[in-house]
Amino acid sequence: MKESVNKLTETSVNRIAACDTISDLNDIRVKILGKNGELTAILKGMKDIPPEKRPEAGKIVNEAREKLEQAITSRQKALEDAELERRLACEKIDISINTNTLPVGGLHPLTIVRNRIVDFFSSLGFIVADSPEIETDYYNFEALNIPKDHPAREMQDTFFITENILLRSQTSAGQIRMMEKVKPPLKMISPGRVFRADEVDATHSPVFHQVEGLVVDKGITMCDLKGMLDLFAKKFFGESTKTRFRPSYFPFTEPSVEVDASCSQCGGKGCRVCKGTGWIEILGAGMVNRNVLNNCGINPDEYTGFAFGAGLDRITNIIYGINDLRTFFENDVRFLKQFD
């Protein structure tokens, strides 16, 4: 019996060592140690052994079982470790990649300044409104007190699509749409892209950007407008910035003013940037014309308001000292990288 057990043990250990998968190893376990396994069959035959030799035979079988179980356990661990290594190699994620080699973009200077303006006016309770870039003649002109025979039409070279459909030449059209929907009190800004048939040069483009503001309520005066624009100028051009109003004309405001800010480059002393005057024109403004309020169903005897409009491109030029409008659209990476 001892010889047969030793031979089975040696053969089984070799079979166990040759297993390549957990499934094969389980099959070997059943064939050797299972209910009908080879070693179990030997154990069942012990009834035919004389009683005085059974303890020794039992010891031989138990030692063989222990040796085979250890071989199976050892091989199972080796197979599980190998499988784990294989999965780790296949499924691993390399987190050591140097991300500094990947190019990272930044915001365009126009977007940076627009976001700053939106944040500033939002902090003062203004809502931000959008409006269509393709407008009707009514909203772009007529409702703003600019009928078809008005001289102000000659000041704007407009892109007409049809007789009554056009690319908006000013974001003021959005103010009309808002006043039709929302009755006073109202505080809003309308930033966006506008279009006029200008030749491209250092200071002109057929596509540019405006941000317009509107406040309508009871008792609004030019003092409110002056205070608001003083605060705006100090925020964007420096705390020492001063503003001045010069009489002007816009069909949708009365009275109307051009607004200048003291030159941030020279502090108002006069330099190349401000052409020696000490002042830089930043926007146009005024009290909302009574006709405009009437067109929107707002009683001008009960409500007054002020409006202002600034060229976003011009404001950006002043803040960053850019002297050529074309650099905004040329997509020169060397220029754009300065604003990362």
C-alpha positions in Angstrom: 0.0 0.0 0.0 2.8 2.4 0.9 4.3 1.9 -2.5 1.0 2.7 -4.4 0.3 5.7 -2.2 3.8 7.1 -2.8 3.5 6.5 -6.5 0.1 8.3 -6.6 1.5 11.2 -4.6 4.5 11.7 -6.9 2.3 11.4 -10.1 -0.3 13.8 -8.7 2.2 16.4 -7.6 3.6 16.5 -11.2 0.0 16.8 -12.6 -0.7 19.6 -10.1 2.5 21.5 -11.1 1.5 21.2 -14.8 -1.9 22.9 -14.4 -2.1 26.2 -16.3 -5.6 27.3 -15.1 -7.6 27.3 -11.9 -10.2 25.2 -13.7 -7.7 22.5 -14.5 -6.5 22.5 -11.0 -10.0 22.0 -9.6 -10.4 19.1 -11.9 -7.2 17.5 -10.6 -8.4 18.1 -7.0 -11.7 16.2 -7.6 -9.9 13.3 -9.4 -7.5 12.8 -6.5 -9.2 14.0 -3.3 -12.9 14.0 -4.3 -15.6 11.6 -3.0 -14.7 9.2 -5.8 -11.0 10.3 -6.1 -8.0 8.1 -6.4 -6.6 8.7 -2.9 -10.1 8.4 -1.4 -10.4 4.9 -3.1 -7.2 3.8 -1.4 -8.6 5.1 2.0 -11.7 3.1 1.5 -9.6 -0.1 0.9 -8.2 0.1 4.4 -11.0 -2.2 5.6 -9.1 -5.1 4.0 -5.9 -4.3 5.9 -5.3 -6.3 9.1 -6.3 -4.2 12.2 -2.7 -4.1 13.6 -1.5 -2.4 10.4 -4.3 0.1 9.9 -2.7 2.9 12.0 0.4 2.9 10.0 -1.6 2.8 6.7 -3.8 5.6 7.9 -0.7 7.7 8.7 0.7 7.1 5.2 -2.6 8.1 3.5 -3.0 11.2 5.7 0.5 12.4 5.0 -0.1 11.9 1.3 -3.4 13.9 1.5 -1.6 16.7 3.4 1.2 16.8 0.8 -1.3 16.9 -2.1 -3.4 19.6 -0.4 -0.3 21.8 0.1 0.7 21.3 -3.5 -2.8 22.3 -4.7 -2.9 25.4 -2.4 0.6 26.5 -3.5 -0.3 26.0 -7.2 -3.6 27.8 -6.8 -1.9 30.9 -5.3 0.7 30.9 -8.1 -2.0 30.8 -10.7 -4.1 33.5 -9.0 -1.0 35.8 -8.7 -0.2 35.2 -12.4 -3.8 36.1 -13.4 -3.7 39.2 -11.2 -0.4 40.4 -12.9 -1.9 39.8 -16.3 -5.0 41.8 -15.5 -3.0 44.7 -14.0 -0.8 44.8 -17.1 -3.9 44.9 -19.4 -6.0 47.3 -17.3 -3.5 49.6 -15.8 -3.9 53.4 -16.3 -0.6 55.3 -16.6 -1.0 58.4 -14.4 2.6 59.4 -14.8 2.1 61.1 -18.2 3.6 64.6 -18.2 0.5 66.8 -18.9 2.8 69.9 -19.3 3.4 68.7 -22.8 -0.3 69.1 -23.7 -1.2 72.6 -25.1 -3.7 74.5 -23.0 -5.8 77.2 -24.5 -7.0 80.5 -22.9 -9.8 83.0 -23.3 -9.7 85.6 -26.1 -9.1 89.1 -24.7 -12.5 90.2 -25.9 -14.1 87.3 -24.0 -12.0 88.2 -20.9 -13.2 91.8 -20.9 -16.8 90.8 -21.7 -16.9 88.4 -18.8 -15.5 91.2 -16.5 -18.2 93.6 -17.7 -20.9 91.1 -17.2 -19.7 90.3 -13.7 -19.5 94.0 -12.8 -23.0 94.9 -13.9 -24.5 91.6 -12.6 -23.1 92.6 -9.1 -25.1 95.8 -9.4 -28.4 93.9 -10.1 -28.4 94.1 -13.9 -29.8 91.1 -15.8 -27.9 90.0 -19.0 -30.2 89.7 -22.0 -29.5 88.3 -25.5 -31.2 89.1 -28.8 -31.1 87.9 -32.4 -28.1 89.0 -34.6 -30.5 88.9 -37.6 -33.1 91.6 -36.8 -36.1 93.3 -38.3 -36.0 96.9 -39.4 -38.6 97.7 -36.7 -36.4 96.6 -33.7 -33.1 97.8 -35.2 -34.4 101.2 -36.3 -38.0 102.3 -36.1 -38.7 101.3 -32.5 -35.5 103.2 -31.5 -37.0 106.4 -33.0 -35.2 106.0 -36.3 -37.8 105.8 -39.0 -36.9 105.1 -42.7 -36.6 108.8 -43.6 -34.5 109.7 -40.5 -31.1 111.3 -41.2 -29.4 109.0 -38.6 -29.9 106.1 -41.1 -27.3 107.7 -43.3 -24.7 107.3 -40.4 -24.9 103.5 -40.5 -24.0 101.3 -43.5 -26.3 98.4 -42.7 -26.2 94.9 -44.1 -29.8 94.3 -45.4 -30.9 90.8 -46.2 -34.3 91.8 -47.4 -36.1 95.2 -47.2 -37.1 94.5 -43.6 -34.6 91.9 -42.4 -31.0 92.9 -41.6 -27.9 92.1 -39.6 -28.3 94.1 -36.5 -26.1 97.3 -36.5 -26.5 97.8 -32.7 -27.5 95.8 -29.6 -30.0 98.5 -28.7 -32.6 96.3 -30.5 -32.4 93.9 -27.5 -33.4 96.7 -25.2 -36.6 97.2 -27.2 -37.4 93.5 -27.0 -36.8 93.5 -23.3 -39.0 96.5 -22.6 -41.8 94.9 -24.5 -41.7 91.9 -22.3 -40.6 93.3 -18.9 -42.2 96.4 -17.5 -40.3 98.8 -15.1 -38.4 98.7 -12.9 -35.8 97.3 -15.3 -32.0 97.1 -15.2 -30.3 95.2 -18.1 -27.2 94.9 -20.2 -27.1 93.4 -23.7 -23.6 92.4 -24.9 -23.2 91.0 -28.4 -21.8 91.1 -31.9 -23.0 93.7 -34.4 -22.4 94.3 -38.1 -21.8 97.4 -40.3 -20.4 97.8 -43.8 -17.0 99.2 -42.8 -13.7 98.7 -44.5 -11.2 96.8 -42.4 -8.4 98.9 -40.9 -6.7 99.5 -37.6 -9.9 101.0 -36.0 -12.8 99.6 -38.1 -14.2 96.2 -38.9 -17.5 95.0 -40.4 -17.9 92.8 -37.4 -17.4 94.2 -33.9 -18.9 93.9 -30.4 -21.0 96.2 -28.2 -22.3 96.1 -24.7 -25.4 98.3 -24.0 -27.1 99.0 -20.7 -30.5 100.2 -19.8 -32.2 101.4 -16.6 -35.9 102.3 -16.5 -37.7 103.3 -13.3 -39.4 106.1 -11.6 -37.2 109.2 -10.9 -34.2 108.2 -12.9 -32.0 111.2 -13.8 -28.7 112.1 -15.5 -27.1 112.1 -12.1 -27.8 108.3 -11.9 -26.2 107.9 -15.3 -23.2 109.9 -14.3 -22.7 108.0 -11.0 -23.0 104.6 -12.8 -20.5 105.5 -15.5 -18.0 107.0 -12.9 -18.1 103.7 -11.1 -17.7 101.7 -14.3 -14.7 103.8 -15.4 -12.9 103.5 -12.0 -13.5 99.7 -12.1 -11.9 99.2 -15.5 -9.4 102.0 -15.9 -8.2 102.7 -12.4 -9.5 104.4 -9.2 -8.1 107.8 -10.2 -10.1 107.8 -13.5 -12.4 110.8 -14.1 -15.3 111.0 -16.5 -16.8 113.9 -18.5 -19.9 114.3 -20.6 -20.0 116.1 -23.9 -23.3 117.0 -25.7 -24.1 114.7 -28.6 -27.0 113.3 -30.6 -28.6 109.8 -30.7 -32.1 109.3 -31.9 -33.0 107.0 -29.0 -31.8 109.2 -26.2 -32.6 112.9 -25.3 -30.5 114.5 -24.0 -27.5 112.5 -25.4 -23.8 112.6 -24.4 -20.4 111.3 -25.4 -18.6 110.0 -22.4 -14.8 110.4 -22.0 -12.5 109.0 -19.4 -9.2 110.5 -18.3 -6.4 108.7 -20.0 -5.1 105.8 -18.0 -1.7 105.9 -19.6 -0.8 109.5 -18.7 -3.3 110.2 -15.9 -4.8 113.0 -18.0 -1.6 114.9 -18.7 -1.6 114.2 -22.4 0.2 111.5 -24.4 0.3 109.7 -27.7 -2.5 107.4 -26.7 -5.0 110.2 -25.9 -3.5 112.4 -28.7 -2.4 115.0 -26.2 -5.9 115.7 -24.8 -5.7 113.8 -21.6 -9.1 112.2 -22.4 -10.3 109.0 -24.3 -13.8 108.6 -25.6 -15.3 105.3 -24.2 -19.0 105.3 -24.9 -22.2 107.1 -25.8 -25.2 107.5 -23.4 -28.2 109.6 -22.6 -31.7 109.6 -21.2 -34.1 107.3 -23.0 -36.2 109.2 -25.6 -39.9 109.5 -24.7 -40.8 108.2 -28.1 -38.8 105.0 -27.4 -40.7 104.5 -24.1 -44.0 105.0 -25.8 -43.1 102.5 -28.5 -42.6 99.9 -25.8 -45.8 100.6 -24.0 -44.1 102.5 -21.1 -45.6 105.8 -19.9 -42.9 108.4 -20.2 -44.8 110.7 -17.7 -44.4 108.0 -15.1 -41.1 106.4 -15.9 -37.7 107.7 -17.1 -34.5 105.9 -17.9 -31.0 106.1 -19.1 -29.1 104.0 -21.7 -25.4 103.7 -22.6 -23.5 101.8 -25.2 -19.8 100.9 -25.4 -17.7 99.3 -28.0 -16.3 96.2 -26.3 -13.4 96.1 -28.8 -12.5 99.7 -27.9 -12.7 99.0 -24.2 -10.4 96.0 -24.6 -8.0 98.1 -26.7 -7.7 100.6 -23.9 -7.3 98.1 -21.1 -4.6 96.1 -22.9 -3.0 98.9 -24.9 -3.8 97.3 -28.2 -3.6 99.7 -31.1 -4.8 97.6 -34.0 -8.3 96.1 -34.1 -7.3 93.5 -36.7 -5.2 91.6 -34.2 -8.4 90.3 -32.6 -9.3 88.4 -35.7 -6.0 87.3 -37.2 -5.6 84.3 -34.9 -1.9 84.9 -34.4 -1.0 82.5 -31.5 1.8 84.7 -30.4 -0.7 87.5 -29.8 -3.3 85.3 -28.1 -0.8 83.6 -25.8 -0.3 86.9 -24.0 -3.8 86.4 -22.5 -3.5 82.9 -21.1 
